[in-house]
Structures are given as C-alpha cells and as structure tokens.
Amino acid sequence: MVKNQNLIINGSGSYPGGSYDKISIRGEGTIISDVECSVFKIYGTSESLENVKADCLSVYGEAEIKGNIDSGEAHVLGTMSISGKVQIKQLKMRGMLDAGGRLTGEKADIKGSLSVQGDVEYDTFYSRGSFEIKGLLNAETIRIGLRYGCSSAEEIGGGKIIVKKKASLIPFVKEEGTLSAKVIEGDEIYLENTKAEVVRGNTVKIGPGCEIGLVEYSVDFSQSDGSTVKTKIKQKGSDTKW
C-alpha cells in the first residue's frame, strides 16, 4: 500500500482505484476499479464500481459499493449499500446498511436499519434497531432490543440469545417492536415479543408477548403469562449443543 498517497474528492467526477493511505469524499465521487486504503471517509456521495478494502471505513453520507467489501472496522451513520459479500470485523451502525450478500465479522452493534440478503455471522451481535435477514443469523452472543418495527431472520442460532422489548425513543409511539423467525436455536434462550415456529435450547424462557409453535428443551423451561406455546417437549440428556 502506498502510505503517502491520498485521494481527496471535494467536487464530482470519476477516479481510478489503486492503493491509498486516506480517501475522503465530500462531493460526488466514483471509483472505477478495486481500491485499498487505510482510511476511507465519505461525507458526500460515493460509488465504488468494484471491490473495497479498508482498515477503517466511515460513512456519514451515502455510499454504494458494487463489489465486495473487506474492512477492519466500519462506522455507518449515513446509508450504505453493498452488492457483494461484506466482511467487517467491527461494525458500528447508526444509519442504514443494505447488503446483497453475506455479512461476517467479529462484533456488530446495530442501532439503525439493517437488511441482508444472505447469512449474518458474528461472534457478538447487538441490535437496538431493526433488521431483515433473509438467511441465518448466527453468533455466540445475540442481544436484541426491540424498539420499533418488525425484525426478522429466516433462522437464528447462537450460544446465548436474549430478546427483550425496549421503550420507543419516539414520543407518543406506543407500537412495540417484534421479532419473527422460523427457527431459533441456542444453549440459553430468553424471548419477548417473538414469533417463531420452533425454539430449541438447553434453557428456554418464554417472556411476554410471544407466539411459539414448538419448544424443545433439555434442562429448563418457563413461560410467562400472555404468551402462547402450542407444544413443548423435554429432550433426554442435558447440556445438548444445538
């Protein structure tokens, strides 16, 4: 990587890719080929026609990436859409992120709106916003705070899964957030305001506002008033790894 070369875009136009130290876009910039850099900051509007690799990516405006992205950390306060695969080790999102492929990394902290067409795989996944995941959401630790709207995933799997309703930050909004998934599997599970066809775990606690078809557990099960579980089955053995 060329450490002493920067790309600063204050106006508008198309620019070549390559290796840079810092890239800063305050106008409207299009990067036409693969780009690699230490720092990529977008205050205006950015379009990358190929792949992006950055140590640190910050989006305050609008970013569109036609290829894949590989970043050590990313801060999304604006909007970002990615057509290909997304690998971001440390993701902190307060805006909107739309990923056309798989999303992977180490830690995801979501307070905005996340849409992923493929799977999401992180070590830890925290959400206090909303998300739509067409594939599997998988993480060792999953904590979801439901403030508004309907969050959904095809399947959710992990070690510790905690889903709780949160008071809306918007005054006079009484609608509570919900979570829906076909299957939720984990070692330790606590759910609120959740609709699922199947929930499997060692310890399963169904809090208020849930509609569950089948619960399979091996150690302990409890259910709050105001929730429905059609069928519950205790499996033989204990501490099963689901």
N, C-alpha and C positions, 0 to 999 in steps of 0.2 A: 504494500500500500504506500502511495506517495504521501508522506506526512506533511509536506509543506505546500500542498496544493489544495485550494478551497474553491468551491463553486457558490457564488453569491448571485441570486436572481432577484432583482428588485422590479423589473419590468415584466415583459412577456416574451416568450419565444421557445424554441426547441434547442436542446443542448445534448452533447454526447454523454455517454456513460463513462465508465472507467473507474479509476481509484482516486479517492479524495480523502483529505483529512476531515473537513467540515463542509456540509452543504446547507445553505439557508435560502429558503424561498419565501419572499414577501409579496411577490406579484403572482403571475401565472406562468408556470414553467413545466415543460415537457421534457423528460429524459428518455431518449430513444433507444438505449441499449442497457445491458447489465451495468449496475452501479454498486460500488463498495465504498464504505466510508466509516469514519469513527463516529461522527455526529451528524444527524440528519434532522433539521428543524424546518417545519412547514407552518408558516403563518398565513400564507395566502392559499393558492390553489396549485396542486401538484399532480402530474400524471406521469407515471413510470410505465413504459411500454413493455419492459422486460422484468428481470429479477432484481431485487434489492437486498443487499446485505449491509447491516449497520450495527455498530456496537450499541448505540443509543439513538432511538427514534422518538421525536416529539411532534405531535400533530395538534396544532391549535386552530387550523383552518380546515381545508378539505384535501384529502389525499386519495388517489386512485392508483392501484398497482395491478397491472395486467398479468404479471407473472407470480412468482413465489417471493416470500419474504423470510429472511433469517435475521433475527435481531436479538442482542443480549438483553435489552430492556426497551420497553415502549411505553410512552405516556400519551394517551389519546384523549384530548379534551374537545376536539372537534369531531369530524367524521372521517372514517377511513374505510375503503372497500378494497378487497384483495381477491383476485380471481383464482389464484392458485393456492398452494399449501402455505400455511403460516406456522413458523416456529419462532416464538417469542418467549424467552426464558422467564423474564419478569414483566408481566403485563399489568399496567395500571390504567383503567379506563373510566373516564367520566363523561364521555360523549357517546358516539355510535361507531360500532365496528361490524362490518359485513364481510364474512369470509366464505369464499366459494368452495374451499377445500377443507382439509383437516387443520385443526388448531392444536398445537402442542407446546409444552414448556414446563417450567417448574412451579411458578406461583402466578395465579390470576386473581386480580382484585377488581371486581366489576361493580360500578355504580351507575352505569349508563344503560345502553341498549345493545345487546349482542345477538347477532344472527350468524349461524354457522351451518353450512350445508352438509358437512361431514361430521366426523367424531371430534370430541374435545378431550384431550388427555393432559392432566397437570398433576403435580404432586399435591398441591393445595389449591382449592377453587373456592373463592369467596364471592358471593353475589348479593348486592343490596339494590340491584336494579331489576332489569327484566332480560330474559334470554329465550331464544328459539334455536334449539339444537336438533337437527334432523337425524343425527346418528346417536352415538353413545357418549354420555358424559361420564368420564372415569377419573377419579382422583383418590388418593389415600384419605384426604380430609376434605369434605364438602360441607360448607356452611352457606345456607341460602336464607336471606331475609326478604320476605315477600311484602313489598310496599304497595305495588300497584300492578295492574295488568295481569296477564296470564303468561307465566314462564312455562316452557315445555322442553322435553327431551324425549327421544324415542326410548332410550334406556338410561338408567343411572346406576353406576356401580362404584363402590369405594370401601374403605375401611370404616370410617366414622362419617355418618351422614346426618346432618341436623338441618331441618327446615322449619322456620318459625315465621309467623306473621309479624309485620312491623307497622307501626303507625305511619300514615302518609305524611310527608313533609309539606304537602299542598293543603292550605286551609280549605275547609268545607268539603273536602273529598272523603266520602265515607266508604267507598268501594275498597275492599281488601284485595291484595294480590293473591294469586293462586298458582299452584304448580301441578302440571299433569305429565304423566309418563306411563308407558305400558308396563315396564318392569323396573323395580328399584331393589337392588341387592347390595348388602353390606354386612359388616360384622356388628356394628352398633348403629341403630337407626332410630331417629325421633322425627315425627312428621306432624305438621299442622297445615291446614288449608290445601291438602293434597288429594288429587285423584289419581289412582293407579290400579291397573288390573291385577298385578302381582307384586307383593313385597316379601322379600326373603332376607333373613338375618339371624344372628345368634340372639341378640337382644333387640326386640322391636317394641317401640312405644308409639301408639297412635294418639296424637293430641287432638284438639278440637278442629272441626271443620273438614274432616277427611272422609272420602268415599273410596273404600278399598274392596276389591273383589276377593282376593285370596291373600292370606298372610301365612307364611311358613317360617317357623322359628325353632331354635334348638335349645335355648336357655331360658328366656323370659319373655312374656308378652303382657302388655297392658293397653287398655283402651279408654279414652275419655268419653264422657257423655257428649252427645251431639255429633259423634262420628259413627259411620257405619262400616262394618266389616262383614261381608257375606259369609266367608268361610275362613277358619283359622285351623292350622294343623301344626302340631308339635312333632318335630323330627326326632328320631332316635339319635343318641350321642350328644355331645356338646362341643362348643367352640369350633363349629364347622367353618371352613374357609369357603365362603360363597364365591 
